[in-house]
């Protein structure tokens, strides 16, 4: 992951390099950029939508036990 305002480049699990599509709100948010830099520095994997190359808010969150029961 490479963070250089106003662009974020990531490498997928398949080794592809993708440009992350960033919203206008994210572009103007200094906390977003500080967090993105921290994530890149820590070399964390983040969820990214395959079709639109957008960051996903909750893709890594596992369903709670109660929610899993509802799926059955």
CORQUI-V831907 format. One record per backbone hydrogen bond with DSSP energy under -0.5 kcal/mol. CO is the residue of the C=O (numbers start at 0). NH is the residue of the N-H. E is the energy in kcal/mol with one decimal. If there is no record, write none. Layout:
# CORQUI-V831907
CO/NH/E
CO/NH/E
This chain:
# CORQUI-V831907
1/3/-0.6
1/8/-2.5
3/6/-3.4
6/3/-2.5
7/19/-2.9
8/1/-3.2
9/17/-2.8
11/14/-1.9
15/11/-3.1
15/17/-0.5
17/9/-2.8
17/19/-0.5
19/21/-0.5
22/26/-2.4
23/27/-1.5
25/28/-1.2
27/29/-0.8
28/32/-1.6
29/33/-2.3
30/34/-2.6
31/35/-2.7
32/36/-2.2
33/37/-2.0
34/38/-2.6
35/39/-2.3
36/40/-2.6
37/41/-2.1
38/42/-0.7
38/43/-1.9
39/42/-0.7
46/55/-2.0
48/52/-1.6
52/20/-3.0
53/48/-3.2
57/60/-1.1
63/67/-2.1
64/68/-1.6
65/69/-1.2
66/70/-0.9
67/70/-0.5
67/71/-0.5
68/71/-0.9
